[in-house]
Amino acid sequence: MKKRIAVLLLMILTCLTLVLFGACGGGKDDQGDNPPDTDVVDPNPDPVPGPDEEGDCATLGHNYTLDVSQSKDASCKEEGLIVKVCSRCGDVQKTPVGKLPHTYVADAENSRAASCKAEGVNAFKCSECGDKYTEPVEKLDHIFEPDDELSEDATCTVAGKRVLKCAECGTTSETPIPALGHSFTGFACQDRTCSACGAKAPASVEHSYVLSETLTDELQEGDEAVYCKGATYCIYTCEVCHETKEEKKSDAIRHDVTQWEQEGELTQIQDGLCDYERTLKGQCTLCGNTVTHTQLVEGNHKYKTVIETPATCTTEGKRHQECTVCHTTKPDSVETYSDPDAHNWVLNGSSASMVGDTEFYTCQYNEQHTKQSLVSAESTLSTTAERAKSVDEVKLNGASIQMDETARKSLPNGYLTFGLEANAQSPAPADKVEGKDVYAITLKEGNSLVTEFGGGEVTVRLPYELKDG
């Protein structure tokens, strides 16, 4: 606004100067060839004044004054106009005034700040006329920061990545990191380990061994009785990694005695044992020393079978041979064994008859195993062959006679009598049976003994009690 007032004042001052200059005749005479000054001709003149007025302006010059009603201030939207009217003759003088420049101020409402995701806009608005214009603002750079959660460290065999994340918009930038490769330490002739991940790598070249030392074992106490000289070893050292290895060059040299002589008598190792020791003496043909040697003399063991774990009809048992004198277990005698007849019978019921009772049993280990026993409390039992073949066992006064299927099928078809005689006369020598119970078990068809069972098996069990020890 101040600028507009200043322009108007300047124009008024200019007009006043022109008026004074015209009133004074331009400062020149009317003589000579110079024509008199003329006023500015208005392209759109007002009506011509009367002769008297015109004569006054010709003599005195125009007297222009600002016509405020017709003048118009210039603005940034349109041009202005200065209108002056001569007070003598009414002549009008119009002077156009150019548009004023816009007065732009920031337009915050329509402006938008730039970011790393989008461009911005600076908006401006003329405070006088409201004219607007905008200026683009370039995108801002991302503010990248390391993102440890998304980043992955490279390992010896797996590539990694470095991830940066913009703190403003979340945009990520990923840079691959190649696999690092193993960092093996040590010499190529050794198995090596990666210092980073612990991976193993076998030696890629052979050791370069050279002989560094030869050693001979010293004989320990007691070894002199067996050896002349200890074993010899060669020590080799790798020239690259200094690793050593040992190789036996020769075994210990044993005494060579061609003739041994026994010193003294045999010595029993321990009372109740069957093993003895004896001392032998001889001269070594290699070193010349007198050598003594103790030799074990095994006695005459009397082995018997000892059941460690009894077998059953469904499981194997374990047994070994053991000396009855020294209780030494016979080498390689421990074995497993099977006994399909090792049942644990449980009586389920019985039925009586004139010649004996029939008892029915089920095995405690396997309910599928059953048997029938023909039982008599007497020392004899007579029955038909058909009935004898139908049962699995005949019991006489506590003794048991069992026949397998082959033996039962071979029985004659007549009337059979089973007999049990205690304190019977034995065909064995008297010294073998003295003080022992002897039983005679017989099977007859009529008065004839039955001695053939078709290749089948007959098992006899007698009641007895073990003596102490």
Secondary structure, DSSP 8 states (H G I E B T S, - for coil): -HHHHHHHHHHHHHHHHHHHHHHTGGG--S-SS---------SS------HHHHHHHHHH---EEE-TTT-B---SSS-EEEEEEETTT--EEEEEE------EEE-TTT-B---SSS-EEEEEEETTT--EEEEEE------EEE-TTT-B---SSS-EEEEEEETTT--EEEEEE------EES-TTS-EEETTT--EE--SS---EEEEEEEE----TTGGGTEEE--EEEEEEETTT--EEEEEEE--EE--BS--EEEEEEEESSTT-S-EEEEEEEEBTTT--EEEEEEEE-----EEEEEEE---SSS-EEEEEEETTT--B-TT--EEE--TT---EEEEEEE--TT-EEEEEEESS-TT-EEEEEEESSSEEEEEHHHHHH-SEEEETTEEEEE-HHHHHTS-SSEEEEEEEET---SS-HHHHTTS--EEEEEEETTEE----TT--EEEE--------
